């Protein structure tokens, strides 16, 4: 099985990947990429998902859709 060192490396790598993915999503939506870091905070991550789902994205507002 995995050693504790391997598990630590894999878990930290997945956390970093999770942060990068949310950073890119918020950046492409027109918000600052740093908003993606809020996805690590419980309750706030749910609120930010609601913002992404129901708020008008700045990138779409700038293109006059």
N, CA, C and O atoms as a MOPAC input file, in Angstrom:
PM7 MOZYME 1SCF
protein

 N      0.83500 1    -1.18400 1     0.00000 1
 C      0.00000 1     0.00000 1     0.00000 1
 C      0.87700 1     1.24400 1     0.00000 1
 O      2.10500 1     1.16700 1    -0.04300 1
 N      0.21200 1     2.38600 1     0.04900 1
 C      0.94200 1     3.64700 1     0.04700 1
 C      1.57500 1     3.90800 1     1.39800 1
 O      1.01700 1     3.57200 1     2.44200 1
 N      2.74000 1     4.50700 1     1.35800 1
 C      3.34200 1     4.94900 1     2.60700 1
 C      2.73400 1     6.30100 1     2.96800 1
 O      2.06500 1     6.92500 1     2.14400 1
 N      2.96100 1     6.73900 1     4.16700 1
 C      2.40700 1     8.02600 1     4.59900 1
 C      3.03000 1     9.18100 1     3.81500 1
 O      2.37300 1    10.19800 1     3.58900 1
 N      4.28500 1     9.03500 1     3.40200 1
 C      4.94100 1    10.07100 1     2.61600 1
 C      4.27900 1    10.21300 1     1.25000 1
 O      4.03000 1    11.32900 1     0.79300 1
 N      3.99400 1     9.09400 1     0.60200 1
 C      3.33500 1     9.11400 1    -0.69800 1
 C      1.93900 1     9.70600 1    -0.58800 1
 O      1.52200 1    10.49100 1    -1.43900 1
 N      1.22100 1     9.33200 1     0.45700 1
 C     -0.10900 1     9.88200 1     0.67400 1
 C     -0.04400 1    11.39100 1     0.88900 1
 O     -0.89200 1    12.12000 1     0.37400 1
 N      0.93500 1    11.86700 1     1.63000 1
 C      1.08100 1    13.30300 1     1.88000 1
 C      1.37100 1    14.05400 1     0.58600 1
 O      0.80600 1    15.12200 1     0.35200 1
 N      2.23100 1    13.51500 1    -0.24300 1
 C      2.56400 1    14.15700 1    -1.51900 1
 C      1.33800 1    14.19900 1    -2.43000 1
 O      1.04800 1    15.23700 1    -3.02400 1
 N      0.61900 1    13.08800 1    -2.54500 1
 C     -0.56000 1    13.03800 1    -3.40400 1
 C     -1.67300 1    13.95900 1    -2.90800 1
 O     -2.33800 1    14.61600 1    -3.70900 1
 N     -1.87600 1    14.00800 1    -1.60600 1
 C     -2.94700 1    14.85900 1    -1.08200 1
 C     -2.60400 1    16.33900 1    -1.25000 1
 O     -3.48300 1    17.13300 1    -1.58500 1
 N     -1.36600 1    16.72000 1    -1.02800 1
 C     -0.97400 1    18.12300 1    -1.22900 1
 C     -1.03000 1    18.49500 1    -2.69800 1
 O     -1.41200 1    19.61100 1    -3.05000 1
 N     -0.65300 1    17.56800 1    -3.54400 1
 C     -0.73700 1    17.83200 1    -4.97600 1
 C     -2.16600 1    18.02800 1    -5.44100 1
 O     -2.43600 1    18.89000 1    -6.27800 1
 N     -3.07900 1    17.23900 1    -4.90900 1
 C     -4.47700 1    17.38500 1    -5.30300 1
 C     -5.07300 1    18.68700 1    -4.76400 1
 O     -5.91700 1    19.29200 1    -5.42400 1
 N     -4.65500 1    19.12100 1    -3.59200 1
 C     -5.11800 1    20.39300 1    -3.04200 1
 C     -4.61700 1    21.55300 1    -3.89800 1
 O     -5.36300 1    22.49500 1    -4.16500 1
 N     -3.37600 1    21.49000 1    -4.32100 1
 C     -2.82100 1    22.53800 1    -5.18500 1
 C     -3.54700 1    22.55500 1    -6.52500 1
 O     -3.87200 1    23.62400 1    -7.04200 1
 N     -3.79900 1    21.38500 1    -7.08500 1
 C     -4.52000 1    21.29900 1    -8.34800 1
 C     -5.93200 1    21.86200 1    -8.21200 1
 O     -6.40300 1    22.56300 1    -9.10800 1
 N     -6.60300 1    21.57000 1    -7.12200 1
 C     -7.93500 1    22.09300 1    -6.82500 1
 C     -7.90800 1    23.62600 1    -6.81200 1
 O     -8.78900 1    24.27000 1    -7.38000 1
 N     -6.90700 1    24.19700 1    -6.17000 1
 C     -6.78200 1    25.65400 1    -6.11400 1
 C     -6.53800 1    26.25800 1    -7.48400 1
 O     -7.11200 1    27.29600 1    -7.81300 1
 N     -5.70000 1    25.63100 1    -8.28100 1
 C     -5.40800 1    26.13500 1    -9.62400 1
 C     -6.65700 1    26.08700 1   -10.49800 1
 O     -6.92900 1    27.02400 1   -11.24900 1
 N     -7.40800 1    25.00900 1   -10.40100 1
 C     -8.62600 1    24.87100 1   -11.20400 1
 C     -9.62700 1    25.96500 1   -10.86600 1
 O    -10.17300 1    26.59700 1   -11.77000 1
 N     -9.88000 1    26.20200 1    -9.57900 1
 C    -10.83700 1    27.24300 1    -9.20100 1
 C    -10.31200 1    28.63000 1    -9.55700 1
 O    -11.09200 1    29.51000 1    -9.92400 1
 N     -8.99600 1    28.83700 1    -9.45200 1
 C     -8.38600 1    30.11400 1    -9.83200 1
 C     -8.71100 1    30.40500 1   -11.30400 1
 O     -9.13200 1    31.51000 1   -11.64300 1
 N     -8.51100 1    29.40600 1   -12.17300 1
 C     -8.75700 1    29.58200 1   -13.60500 1
 C    -10.24300 1    29.80500 1   -13.89800 1
 O    -10.58400 1    30.60800 1   -14.76500 1
 N    -11.11800 1    29.11400 1   -13.19500 1
 C    -12.55400 1    29.28400 1   -13.41800 1
 C    -12.97700 1    30.70700 1   -13.09000 1
 O    -13.67800 1    31.34000 1   -13.87900 1
 N    -12.56400 1    31.21700 1   -11.94500 1
 C    -12.92900 1    32.58100 1   -11.56800 1
 C    -12.27900 1    33.60500 1   -12.49500 1
 O    -12.87800 1    34.63500 1   -12.80300 1
 N    -11.07800 1    33.32700 1   -12.93100 1
 C    -10.38400 1    34.23800 1   -13.84200 1
 C    -11.10100 1    34.30200 1   -15.19300 1
 O    -11.26500 1    35.38800 1   -15.75000 1
 N    -11.52600 1    33.16600 1   -15.72000 1
 C    -12.20900 1    33.14200 1   -17.01200 1
 C    -13.61700 1    33.72700 1   -16.92800 1
 O    -14.15500 1    34.18500 1   -17.93600 1
 N    -14.21300 1    33.71600 1   -15.74700 1
 C    -15.53600 1    34.31300 1   -15.56600 1
 C    -15.44600 1    35.82800 1   -15.45300 1
 O    -16.47000 1    36.50900 1   -15.50600 1
 N    -14.24100 1    36.36700 1   -15.29800 1
 C    -14.06500 1    37.80400 1   -15.22000 1
 C    -13.85300 1    38.32400 1   -13.81600 1
 O    -13.64300 1    39.52200 1   -13.62300 1
 N    -13.90400 1    37.44500 1   -12.83800 1
 C    -13.59900 1    37.82500 1   -11.47000 1
 C    -12.09700 1    37.68900 1   -11.27700 1
 O    -11.42200 1    37.09800 1   -12.12000 1
 N    -11.57200 1    38.20800 1   -10.21400 1
 C    -10.16100 1    37.99300 1    -9.93200 1
 C     -9.91300 1    36.52700 1    -9.62400 1
 O    -10.72300 1    35.87600 1    -8.96300 1
 N     -8.80300 1    36.01700 1   -10.10100 1
 C     -8.49200 1    34.61400 1    -9.87300 1
 C     -8.34800 1    34.26200 1    -8.41000 1
 O     -8.56100 1    33.11500 1    -8.01800 1
 N     -7.98400 1    35.24800 1    -7.59600 1
 C     -7.79400 1    34.99800 1    -6.17000 1
 C     -9.09500 1    34.60800 1    -5.47000 1
 O     -9.06200 1    34.04000 1    -4.37800 1
 N    -10.23800 1    34.90600 1    -6.08500 1
 C    -11.50800 1    34.45700 1    -5.51500 1
 C    -11.57200 1    32.93800 1    -5.44400 1
 O    -12.32300 1    32.38800 1    -4.63900 1
 N    -10.80700 1    32.26800 1    -6.26100 1
 C    -10.76100 1    30.81500 1    -6.22300 1
 C    -10.25000 1    30.26800 1    -4.90800 1
 O    -10.58700 1    29.14800 1    -4.52300 1
 N     -9.44000 1    31.05000 1    -4.22000 1
 C     -8.93100 1    30.61500 1    -2.92000 1
 C    -10.03500 1    30.55200 1    -1.87000 1
 O     -9.90100 1    29.85600 1    -0.86400 1
 N    -11.11800 1    31.27600 1    -2.10300 1
 C    -12.24400 1    31.22600 1    -1.16400 1
 C    -12.93100 1    29.86900 1    -1.16800 1
 O    -13.69700 1    29.55400 1    -0.25700 1
 N    -12.66200 1    29.07500 1    -2.17800 1
 C    -13.28100 1    27.76000 1    -2.26200 1
 C    -12.73800 1    26.79300 1    -1.20700 1
 O    -13.28600 1    25.70500 1    -1.02900 1
 N    -11.69200 1    27.16900 1    -0.52200 1
 C    -11.14000 1    26.34700 1     0.55500 1
 C    -11.83300 1    26.60300 1     1.89300 1
 O    -11.61300 1    25.86400 1     2.85300 1
 N    -12.66600 1    27.63900 1     1.96400 1
 C    -13.31200 1    28.02000 1     3.22100 1
 C    -14.73500 1    27.46600 1     3.23300 1
 O    -15.53000 1    27.77900 1     2.34800 1
 N    -15.06100 1    26.63900 1     4.24000 1
 C    -16.41700 1    26.09000 1     4.30900 1
 C    -17.46600 1    27.20700 1     4.40600 1
 O    -17.16800 1    28.27800 1     4.93500 1
 N    -18.61900 1    26.98800 1     3.93300 1
 C    -19.75500 1    27.89500 1     3.82600 1
 C    -19.50500 1    28.95300 1     2.75300 1
 O    -20.37500 1    29.20500 1     1.92000 1
 N    -18.33000 1    29.57100 1     2.76700 1
 C    -18.00200 1    30.57500 1     1.75600 1
 C    -17.94600 1    29.91600 1     0.37900 1
 O    -18.33600 1    30.52500 1    -0.61700 1
 N    -17.46400 1    28.67400 1     0.32100 1
 C    -17.39000 1    28.00600 1    -0.97900 1
 C    -18.78300 1    27.79000 1    -1.57400 1
 O    -18.95500 1    27.87200 1    -2.79000 1
 N    -19.76300 1    27.51800 1    -0.73800 1
 C    -21.12900 1    27.36900 1    -1.22100 1
 C    -21.67000 1    28.70300 1    -1.73900 1
 O    -22.33800 1    28.74500 1    -2.77300 1
 N    -21.38600 1    29.77200 1    -1.03100 1
 C    -21.82700 1    31.10200 1    -1.45500 1
 C    -21.17400 1    31.46900 1    -2.78200 1
 O    -21.83200 1    32.02900 1    -3.65900 1
 N    -19.89700 1    31.16500 1    -2.94000 1
 C    -19.19900 1    31.50100 1    -4.17900 1
 C    -19.73000 1    30.67900 1    -5.35700 1
 O    -19.76700 1    31.17200 1    -6.48400 1
 N    -20.13600 1    29.44300 1    -5.10900 1
 C    -20.77600 1    28.65800 1    -6.17100 1
 C    -22.09300 1    29.29600 1    -6.60500 1
 O    -22.42200 1    29.30400 1    -7.79100 1
 N    -22.84500 1    29.82800 1    -5.64400 1
 C    -24.07800 1    30.52800 1    -5.97900 1
 C    -23.79300 1    31.79000 1    -6.79000 1
 O    -24.53200 1    32.12000 1    -7.71700 1
 N    -22.73000 1    32.48500 1    -6.43800 1
 C    -22.34000 1    33.67700 1    -7.20200 1
 C    -22.00300 1    33.28900 1    -8.62300 1
 O    -22.45100 1    33.94600 1    -9.56300 1
 N    -21.22200 1    32.23400 1    -8.80200 1
 C    -20.88000 1    31.79100 1   -10.14800 1
 C    -22.11600 1    31.35400 1   -10.93400 1
 O    -22.19300 1    31.57700 1   -12.14300 1
 N    -23.05800 1    30.75000 1   -10.27000 1
 C    -24.22200 1    30.21700 1   -10.96400 1
 C    -25.24000 1    31.29500 1   -11.33200 1
 O    -25.83900 1    31.23300 1   -12.40600 1
 N    -25.44000 1    32.27000 1   -10.46600 1
 C    -26.56500 1    33.17800 1   -10.65600 1
 C    -26.18900 1    34.63800 1   -10.90300 1
 O    -27.04100 1    35.41200 1   -11.33800 1
 N    -24.97800 1    35.03100 1   -10.64700 1
 C    -24.58100 1    36.42300 1   -10.88600 1
 C    -24.19400 1    36.60900 1   -12.34800 1
 O    -23.81300 1    35.66000 1   -13.03200 1
 N    -24.29900 1    37.84200 1   -12.80700 1
 C    -23.85900 1    38.15400 1   -14.16200 1
 C    -22.34200 1    38.24700 1   -14.16300 1
 O    -21.76200 1    38.99900 1   -13.38000 1
 N    -21.70400 1    37.49200 1   -15.03300 1
 C    -20.24900 1    37.45600 1   -15.07500 1
 C    -19.71200 1    38.73400 1   -15.70800 1
 O    -20.22600 1    39.17900 1   -16.73500 1
 N    -18.69700 1    39.32000 1   -15.11500 1
 C    -18.11500 1    40.54000 1   -15.68500 1
 C    -17.60800 1    40.36200 1   -17.10900 1
 O    -17.68200 1    41.30000 1   -17.90300 1
 N    -17.10000 1    39.19900 1   -17.45200 1
 C    -16.58300 1    38.97700 1   -18.80100 1
 C    -17.71100 1    39.02700 1   -19.82900 1
 O    -17.49000 1    39.47400 1   -20.95400 1
 N    -18.90400 1    38.58300 1   -19.47400 1
 C    -20.04700 1    38.64300 1   -20.38100 1
 C    -20.65900 1    40.04000 1   -20.41500 1
 O    -21.17400 1    40.47000 1   -21.44700 1
 N    -20.60500 1    40.73200 1   -19.31300 1
 C    -21.13300 1    42.09200 1   -19.24500 1
 C    -20.31100 1    43.01400 1   -20.12800 1
 O    -20.86900 1    43.90700 1   -20.76700 1
 N    -19.00900 1    42.82200 1   -20.18000 1
 C    -18.12100 1    43.65600 1   -20.99100 1
 C    -18.32700 1    43.42600 1   -22.48200 1
 O    -18.06100 1    44.32200 1   -23.28200 1
 N    -18.79400 1    42.24600 1   -22.87000 1
 C    -19.00100 1    41.93400 1   -24.27600 1
 C    -20.40600 1    42.29200 1   -24.76000 1
 O    -20.74000 1    42.05500 1   -25.92100 1
 N    -21.23000 1    42.86000 1   -23.87800 1
 C    -22.59000 1    43.29700 1   -24.19700 1
 C    -23.47900 1    42.17900 1   -24.72300 1
 O    -24.12900 1    42.33500 1   -25.75700 1
 N    -23.51200 1    41.06700 1   -24.02600 1
 C    -24.39500 1    39.95800 1   -24.40100 1
 C    -25.77100 1    40.21900 1   -23.88900 1
 O    -26.67200 1    39.40600 1   -24.09600 1

